[in-house]
Amino acid sequence: MSKAKTLTPMMQMFVDEYIIDFNGQEAAIRAGYSPKRAAQQAYRLAQDTRITDAIDEAIANRRKRMHITQDQVLIKWWEIANADYNELSSVRRVACGYCYGDTISLDDDDNDNDDSRDIDPTRDPNPDCQMCRGEGSPHVHIADTTKLSPAAKLLYQGAKETKFGIEIQTADRMKALENVARHLGMFKDTVNHVSEDGSMKPVFNIVGVSPDDHSASGDSTE
Ligand SMILES: [Zn+2]
């Protein structure tokens, strides 16, 4: 039994148009409803569960055609949420200018200010160094981004030269984690198919996180 069968041809046209741009008013006009009353028509159609079911079904069918499953998208988000920024750039402690003795100039009075210039990023700090006592000097290391792990590749979104140096652009891990949490139903989202302007753009309101909801999924072993 298919609920879509109970739609009139005009309703079906509305559903087909609606999933193009998710604009209810425009979809109603394109489906042949009177432009003057399109907003009210869109509102009325959105109250009809036959319509909303048909929209859900059309979206699911499109996903199937594209061979994309929700699980695949979820896995990508999860990979971004767990990727390590250190793979892109990191602060490392490296040999200071005095660690191995060969860069000290006894004639130079201002050696104290020179250690950043003389650090050796290819060597570890010398534990016996009398200047840094094995702490070394901080050095910002930028990765060869063509050799990143698959997870870090998802995180990496490009780089540009600025007057302050190289700026690495990355995906937002917290946003990715939020997407995963929402996907798993850890937020209580309310979805309204009709926004105040009658455009039927989905409106998402995060009401809050309910810890009780995901304890049922087996995370809690207590
Ligand atoms: Zn040192």
Residues whose N, C-alpha, C, O or C-beta is under 5 A from the ligand:
A	BS01	ZN	C96 Y98 C99 N126 C129 M131 C132 R133 G136
